[in-house]
Amino acid sequence: MNRINIETEMEIPLDNREMALKMELDAVRRSIRYCRDVLGIGKAS
């Protein structure tokens, strides 16, 4: 299989849905960037 699972663990404010969503999206984007740029996942060999 060619896939990777990304899990994030963070303190997310439960009283502010918009802030929570923004924080989650930012974390996922950083994780994807790390996988591509540092780990080389998704780059042609």
C-alpha distance matrix in Angstrom:
0.0 3.8 5.9 9.0 11.6 15.1 18.1 21.6 24.7 28.0 31.5 31.6 35.0 35.1 38.4 37.2 34.3 34.3 34.2 31.4 29.2 30.1 29.2 25.8 25.0 26.3 24.2 21.0 22.1 23.0 19.7 17.9 20.6 20.1 16.4 17.3 20.7 20.6 17.1 16.5 13.1 13.0 15.8 16.3 16.6
3.8 0.0 3.8 7.1 10.4 13.4 16.8 20.1 23.5 26.5 30.0 30.1 33.5 33.9 37.0 35.5 32.7 32.3 32.1 29.6 27.3 27.8 27.0 23.8 22.6 23.7 21.8 18.5 19.2 20.1 16.9 14.7 17.2 17.0 13.2 13.7 17.2 17.4 14.1 13.2 9.7 9.2 12.3 13.0 13.9
5.9 3.8 0.0 3.8 6.8 9.8 13.2 16.5 19.9 22.9 26.4 26.4 29.8 30.2 33.3 31.8 29.1 28.8 28.5 25.9 23.7 24.3 23.5 20.1 19.2 20.4 18.4 15.1 16.2 17.2 14.0 12.1 15.0 14.9 11.3 12.5 16.1 16.3 13.3 13.0 9.3 9.5 13.1 14.8 16.0
9.0 7.1 3.8 0.0 3.8 6.5 9.8 13.1 16.4 19.4 23.0 23.3 26.9 27.5 30.7 29.4 26.9 26.7 26.1 23.4 21.6 22.1 20.7 17.5 17.0 17.9 15.4 12.5 14.0 14.5 11.0 9.9 13.0 12.3 9.1 11.3 14.6 14.3 11.5 12.2 8.9 10.2 13.7 16.2 17.3
11.6 10.4 6.8 3.8 0.0 3.8 6.5 10.0 13.2 16.4 19.8 20.1 23.6 24.0 27.4 26.3 23.9 24.1 23.4 20.4 18.9 19.8 18.3 14.9 15.0 16.2 13.5 10.8 13.2 13.8 10.3 10.2 13.7 13.0 10.6 13.3 16.4 15.9 13.6 15.0 12.0 13.5 17.0 19.7 21.0
15.1 13.4 9.8 6.5 3.8 0.0 3.8 6.7 10.2 13.0 16.6 16.9 20.5 21.4 24.6 23.4 21.3 21.3 20.3 17.4 16.1 16.7 14.8 11.7 12.1 12.9 9.8 7.5 10.3 10.6 7.1 8.1 11.5 10.7 9.3 12.4 14.9 14.5 13.0 14.8 12.4 14.2 17.4 20.6 22.1
18.1 16.8 13.2 9.8 6.5 3.8 0.0 3.8 6.7 9.9 13.4 14.0 17.7 18.5 21.9 21.1 19.3 19.9 18.6 15.4 14.8 15.8 13.4 10.4 11.9 12.7 9.3 8.2 11.7 11.6 8.7 10.8 13.9 12.9 12.2 15.5 17.6 16.9 15.7 18.0 15.9 17.9 21.1 24.3 25.7
21.6 20.1 16.5 13.1 10.0 6.7 3.8 0.0 3.8 6.4 10.0 10.8 14.6 15.8 19.2 18.4 17.0 17.5 15.7 12.6 12.7 13.3 10.4 8.0 10.3 10.5 6.9 7.4 10.8 10.3 8.3 11.3 13.7 12.8 13.3 16.5 18.0 17.2 16.9 19.4 17.9 19.9 22.8 26.3 27.8
24.7 23.5 19.9 16.4 13.2 10.2 6.7 3.8 0.0 3.8 7.2 9.0 12.7 14.1 17.6 17.4 16.7 17.7 15.5 12.4 13.6 14.3 11.0 9.4 12.5 12.5 9.1 10.6 13.9 12.9 11.5 14.8 16.9 15.7 16.5 19.8 20.9 19.8 19.7 22.5 21.2 23.5 26.2 29.8 31.1
28.0 26.5 22.9 19.4 16.4 13.0 9.9 6.4 3.8 0.0 3.8 5.9 9.6 11.7 14.8 14.6 14.5 15.4 12.7 10.0 11.9 12.3 8.7 8.4 11.9 11.4 8.7 11.3 14.1 13.1 12.8 16.2 17.7 16.9 18.4 21.4 22.1 21.3 21.8 24.5 23.5 25.6 28.2 31.8 33.4
31.5 30.0 26.4 23.0 19.8 16.6 13.4 10.0 7.2 3.8 0.0 3.8 6.6 9.1 12.0 12.2 13.0 14.3 11.4 9.1 12.0 12.6 9.3 9.9 13.5 13.1 11.4 14.2 16.8 16.0 16.2 19.5 20.8 20.3 22.0 24.8 25.4 24.7 25.4 28.1 27.1 29.1 31.7 35.3 37.0
31.6 30.1 26.4 23.3 20.1 16.9 14.0 10.8 9.0 5.9 3.8 0.0 3.8 6.1 9.0 8.8 9.2 10.6 8.1 5.5 8.8 9.9 7.3 8.1 11.6 12.0 11.1 13.5 16.1 16.1 16.6 19.4 21.0 21.1 22.7 25.2 26.0 25.9 26.6 28.9 27.6 29.1 31.8 35.5 37.4
35.0 33.5 29.8 26.9 23.6 20.5 17.7 14.6 12.7 9.6 6.6 3.8 0.0 3.8 5.5 5.8 7.6 9.5 7.2 5.8 9.6 10.8 9.2 10.7 13.9 14.3 14.2 16.7 18.9 19.1 20.0 22.6 24.0 24.4 26.2 28.5 29.3 29.3 30.2 32.3 31.1 32.5 35.1 38.8 40.9
35.1 33.9 30.2 27.5 24.0 21.4 18.5 15.8 14.1 11.7 9.1 6.1 3.8 0.0 3.8 5.6 6.6 9.7 8.9 7.0 10.1 12.4 11.5 12.1 15.2 16.5 16.3 18.1 20.7 21.4 21.9 24.2 26.1 26.6 27.9 30.3 31.5 31.6 32.1 34.2 32.6 33.7 36.7 40.2 42.3
38.4 37.0 33.3 30.7 27.4 24.6 21.9 19.2 17.6 14.8 12.0 9.0 5.5 3.8 0.0 3.8 6.3 9.2 8.9 8.5 11.5 13.3 13.2 14.5 17.1 18.3 18.7 20.7 22.8 23.7 24.6 26.8 28.4 29.2 30.7 32.9 33.9 34.2 35.0 36.9 35.4 36.4 39.2 42.7 45.1
37.2 35.5 31.8 29.4 26.3 23.4 21.1 18.4 17.4 14.6 12.2 8.8 5.8 5.6 3.8 0.0 3.8 5.6 5.5 6.2 8.8 10.1 10.7 12.4 14.4 15.6 16.6 18.6 20.2 21.3 22.7 24.6 26.0 27.2 28.8 30.6 31.6 32.3 33.2 34.9 33.4 34.2 36.9 40.4 42.9
34.3 32.7 29.1 26.9 23.9 21.3 19.3 17.0 16.7 14.5 13.0 9.2 7.6 6.6 6.3 3.8 0.0 3.8 5.5 5.0 6.2 8.6 9.9 10.6 12.3 14.2 15.4 16.6 18.3 20.0 21.1 22.6 24.3 25.8 27.0 28.7 30.1 31.0 31.6 33.0 31.3 31.8 34.6 38.0 40.6
34.3 32.3 28.8 26.7 24.1 21.3 19.9 17.5 17.7 15.4 14.3 10.6 9.5 9.7 9.2 5.6 3.8 0.0 3.8 5.4 5.2 6.2 8.6 10.0 10.6 12.3 14.3 15.5 16.5 18.4 20.0 21.2 22.6 24.4 25.9 27.1 28.3 29.6 30.5 31.7 30.1 30.4 33.0 36.4 39.2
34.2 32.1 28.5 26.1 23.4 20.3 18.6 15.7 15.5 12.7 11.4 8.1 7.2 8.9 8.9 5.5 5.5 3.8 0.0 3.8 5.5 5.1 6.1 8.6 9.9 10.5 12.3 14.3 15.3 16.5 18.3 20.0 21.1 22.5 24.4 25.9 26.6 27.6 28.8 30.3 29.1 29.7 32.2 35.7 38.3
31.4 29.6 25.9 23.4 20.4 17.4 15.4 12.6 12.4 10.0 9.1 5.5 5.8 7.0 8.5 6.2 5.0 5.4 3.8 0.0 3.8 5.5 5.2 6.2 8.6 9.9 10.6 12.4 14.3 15.5 16.6 18.5 20.1 21.2 22.6 24.5 25.7 26.3 27.1 28.7 27.3 28.1 30.8 34.4 36.8
29.2 27.3 23.7 21.6 18.9 16.1 14.8 12.7 13.6 11.9 12.0 8.8 9.6 10.1 11.5 8.8 6.2 5.2 5.5 3.8 0.0 3.8 5.4 5.1 6.1 8.5 9.9 10.6 12.2 14.2 15.3 16.5 18.3 19.9 21.1 22.6 24.1 25.2 25.8 27.0 25.3 25.7 28.5 31.9 34.5
30.1 27.8 24.3 22.1 19.8 16.7 15.8 13.3 14.3 12.3 12.6 9.9 10.8 12.4 13.3 10.1 8.6 6.2 5.1 5.5 3.8 0.0 3.8 5.5 5.2 6.1 8.6 10.0 10.5 12.3 14.2 15.4 16.4 18.3 20.0 21.2 22.2 23.4 24.6 25.7 24.5 24.9 27.3 30.8 33.5
29.2 27.0 23.5 20.7 18.3 14.8 13.4 10.4 11.0 8.7 9.3 7.3 9.2 11.5 13.2 10.7 9.9 8.6 6.1 5.2 5.4 3.8 0.0 3.8 5.5 5.2 6.2 8.7 10.0 10.6 12.3 14.4 15.4 16.5 18.4 20.1 20.9 21.6 22.8 24.4 23.3 24.3 26.7 30.4 32.7
25.8 23.8 20.1 17.5 14.9 11.7 10.4 8.0 9.4 8.4 9.9 8.1 10.7 12.1 14.5 12.4 10.6 10.0 8.6 6.2 5.1 5.5 3.8 0.0 3.8 5.5 5.1 6.2 8.6 10.0 10.6 12.4 14.3 15.4 16.5 18.5 19.9 20.5 21.1 22.6 21.1 22.0 24.8 28.3 30.6
25.0 22.6 19.2 17.0 15.0 12.1 11.9 10.3 12.5 11.9 13.5 11.6 13.9 15.2 17.1 14.4 12.3 10.6 9.9 8.6 6.1 5.2 5.5 3.8 0.0 3.8 5.4 5.2 6.1 8.6 9.8 10.6 12.2 14.2 15.3 16.6 18.0 19.4 20.1 21.0 19.5 19.9 22.5 26.0 28.6
26.3 23.7 20.4 17.9 16.2 12.9 12.7 10.5 12.5 11.4 13.1 12.0 14.3 16.5 18.3 15.6 14.2 12.3 10.5 9.9 8.5 6.1 5.2 5.5 3.8 0.0 3.8 5.5 5.1 6.2 8.6 9.9 10.5 12.3 14.3 15.5 16.2 17.4 18.7 19.9 19.0 19.8 21.9 25.6 28.1
24.2 21.8 18.4 15.4 13.5 9.8 9.3 6.9 9.1 8.7 11.4 11.1 14.2 16.3 18.7 16.6 15.4 14.3 12.3 10.6 9.9 8.6 6.2 5.1 5.4 3.8 0.0 3.8 5.5 5.2 6.1 8.7 9.9 10.5 12.3 14.3 15.2 15.7 16.6 18.4 17.4 18.8 21.1 24.8 26.9
21.0 18.5 15.1 12.5 10.8 7.5 8.2 7.4 10.6 11.3 14.2 13.5 16.7 18.1 20.7 18.6 16.6 15.5 14.3 12.4 10.6 10.0 8.7 6.2 5.2 5.5 3.8 0.0 3.8 5.5 5.0 6.1 8.6 9.8 10.5 12.3 14.1 14.9 15.2 16.5 14.9 15.8 18.6 22.1 24.4
22.1 19.2 16.2 14.0 13.2 10.3 11.7 10.8 13.9 14.1 16.8 16.1 18.9 20.7 22.8 20.2 18.3 16.5 15.3 14.3 12.2 10.5 10.0 8.6 6.1 5.1 5.5 3.8 0.0 3.8 5.4 5.1 6.1 8.6 9.9 10.7 12.0 13.6 14.6 15.2 14.2 14.7 16.9 20.5 23.0
23.0 20.1 17.2 14.5 13.8 10.6 11.6 10.3 12.9 13.1 16.0 16.1 19.1 21.4 23.7 21.3 20.0 18.4 16.5 15.5 14.2 12.3 10.6 10.0 8.6 6.2 5.2 5.5 3.8 0.0 3.8 5.5 5.1 6.1 8.6 9.9 10.3 11.2 12.7 14.1 13.8 15.2 16.9 20.7 22.8
19.7 16.9 14.0 11.0 10.3 7.1 8.7 8.3 11.5 12.8 16.2 16.6 20.0 21.9 24.6 22.7 21.1 20.0 18.3 16.6 15.3 14.2 12.3 10.6 9.8 8.6 6.1 5.0 5.4 3.8 0.0 3.8 5.4 5.1 6.2 8.7 9.9 10.1 10.6 12.3 11.4 13.3 15.5 19.2 21.0
17.9 14.7 12.1 9.9 10.2 8.1 10.8 11.3 14.8 16.2 19.5 19.4 22.6 24.2 26.8 24.6 22.6 21.2 20.0 18.5 16.5 15.4 14.4 12.4 10.6 9.9 8.7 6.1 5.1 5.5 3.8 0.0 3.8 5.4 5.1 6.2 8.5 9.9 9.9 10.5 9.1 10.1 12.5 16.2 18.4
20.6 17.2 15.0 13.0 13.7 11.5 13.9 13.7 16.9 17.7 20.8 21.0 24.0 26.1 28.4 26.0 24.3 22.6 21.1 20.1 18.3 16.4 15.4 14.3 12.2 10.5 9.9 8.6 6.1 5.1 5.4 3.8 0.0 3.8 5.5 5.2 5.8 7.9 9.3 9.7 9.6 10.7 12.0 15.8 17.9
20.1 17.0 14.9 12.3 13.0 10.7 12.9 12.8 15.7 16.9 20.3 21.1 24.4 26.6 29.2 27.2 25.8 24.4 22.5 21.2 19.9 18.3 16.5 15.4 14.2 12.3 10.5 9.8 8.6 6.1 5.1 5.4 3.8 0.0 3.8 5.4 5.2 5.2 6.7 8.5 9.0 11.3 12.5 16.2 17.7
16.4 13.2 11.3 9.1 10.6 9.3 12.2 13.3 16.5 18.4 22.0 22.7 26.2 27.9 30.7 28.8 27.0 25.9 24.4 22.6 21.1 20.0 18.4 16.5 15.3 14.3 12.3 10.5 9.9 8.6 6.2 5.1 5.5 3.8 0.0 3.8 5.9 5.8 4.9 6.2 5.6 8.2 10.0 13.7 15.0
17.3 13.7 12.5 11.3 13.3 12.4 15.5 16.5 19.8 21.4 24.8 25.2 28.5 30.3 32.9 30.6 28.7 27.1 25.9 24.5 22.6 21.2 20.1 18.5 16.6 15.5 14.3 12.3 10.7 9.9 8.7 6.2 5.2 5.4 3.8 0.0 3.8 6.0 5.8 4.8 4.9 6.2 7.2 11.0 12.8
20.7 17.2 16.1 14.6 16.4 14.9 17.6 18.0 20.9 22.1 25.4 26.0 29.3 31.5 33.9 31.6 30.1 28.3 26.6 25.7 24.1 22.2 20.9 19.9 18.0 16.2 15.2 14.1 12.0 10.3 9.9 8.5 5.8 5.2 5.9 3.8 0.0 3.8 6.0 5.5 7.7 9.4 8.9 12.5 13.9
20.6 17.4 16.3 14.3 15.9 14.5 16.9 17.2 19.8 21.3 24.7 25.9 29.3 31.6 34.2 32.3 31.0 29.6 27.6 26.3 25.2 23.4 21.6 20.5 19.4 17.4 15.7 14.9 13.6 11.2 10.1 9.9 7.9 5.2 5.8 6.0 3.8 0.0 3.8 5.6 8.2 11.1 10.8 14.2 14.7
17.1 14.1 13.3 11.5 13.6 13.0 15.7 16.9 19.7 21.8 25.4 26.6 30.2 32.1 35.0 33.2 31.6 30.5 28.8 27.1 25.8 24.6 22.8 21.1 20.1 18.7 16.6 15.2 14.6 12.7 10.6 9.9 9.3 6.7 4.9 5.8 6.0 3.8 0.0 3.8 5.5 9.1 9.4 12.6 12.7
16.5 13.2 13.0 12.2 15.0 14.8 18.0 19.4 22.5 24.5 28.1 28.9 32.3 34.2 36.9 34.9 33.0 31.7 30.3 28.7 27.0 25.7 24.4 22.6 21.0 19.9 18.4 16.5 15.2 14.1 12.3 10.5 9.7 8.5 6.2 4.8 5.5 5.6 3.8 0.0 3.8 6.3 5.7 8.9 9.4
13.1 9.7 9.3 8.9 12.0 12.4 15.9 17.9 21.2 23.5 27.1 27.6 31.1 32.6 35.4 33.4 31.3 30.1 29.1 27.3 25.3 24.5 23.3 21.1 19.5 19.0 17.4 14.9 14.2 13.8 11.4 9.1 9.6 9.0 5.6 4.9 7.7 8.2 5.5 3.8 0.0 3.8 5.6 8.7 9.9
13.0 9.2 9.5 10.2 13.5 14.2 17.9 19.9 23.5 25.6 29.1 29.1 32.5 33.7 36.4 34.2 31.8 30.4 29.7 28.1 25.7 24.9 24.3 22.0 19.9 19.8 18.8 15.8 14.7 15.2 13.3 10.1 10.7 11.3 8.2 6.2 9.4 11.1 9.1 6.3 3.8 0.0 3.8 6.6 9.0
15.8 12.3 13.1 13.7 17.0 17.4 21.1 22.8 26.2 28.2 31.7 31.8 35.1 36.7 39.2 36.9 34.6 33.0 32.2 30.8 28.5 27.3 26.7 24.8 22.5 21.9 21.1 18.6 16.9 16.9 15.5 12.5 12.0 12.5 10.0 7.2 8.9 10.8 9.4 5.7 5.6 3.8 0.0 3.8 6.3
16.3 13.0 14.8 16.2 19.7 20.6 24.3 26.3 29.8 31.8 35.3 35.5 38.8 40.2 42.7 40.4 38.0 36.4 35.7 34.4 31.9 30.8 30.4 28.3 26.0 25.6 24.8 22.1 20.5 20.7 19.2 16.2 15.8 16.2 13.7 11.0 12.5 14.2 12.6 8.9 8.7 6.6 3.8 0.0 3.8
16.6 13.9 16.0 17.3 21.0 22.1 25.7 27.8 31.1 33.4 37.0 37.4 40.9 42.3 45.1 42.9 40.6 39.2 38.3 36.8 34.5 33.5 32.7 30.6 28.6 28.1 26.9 24.4 23.0 22.8 21.0 18.4 17.9 17.7 15.0 12.8 13.9 14.7 12.7 9.4 9.9 9.0 6.3 3.8 0.0
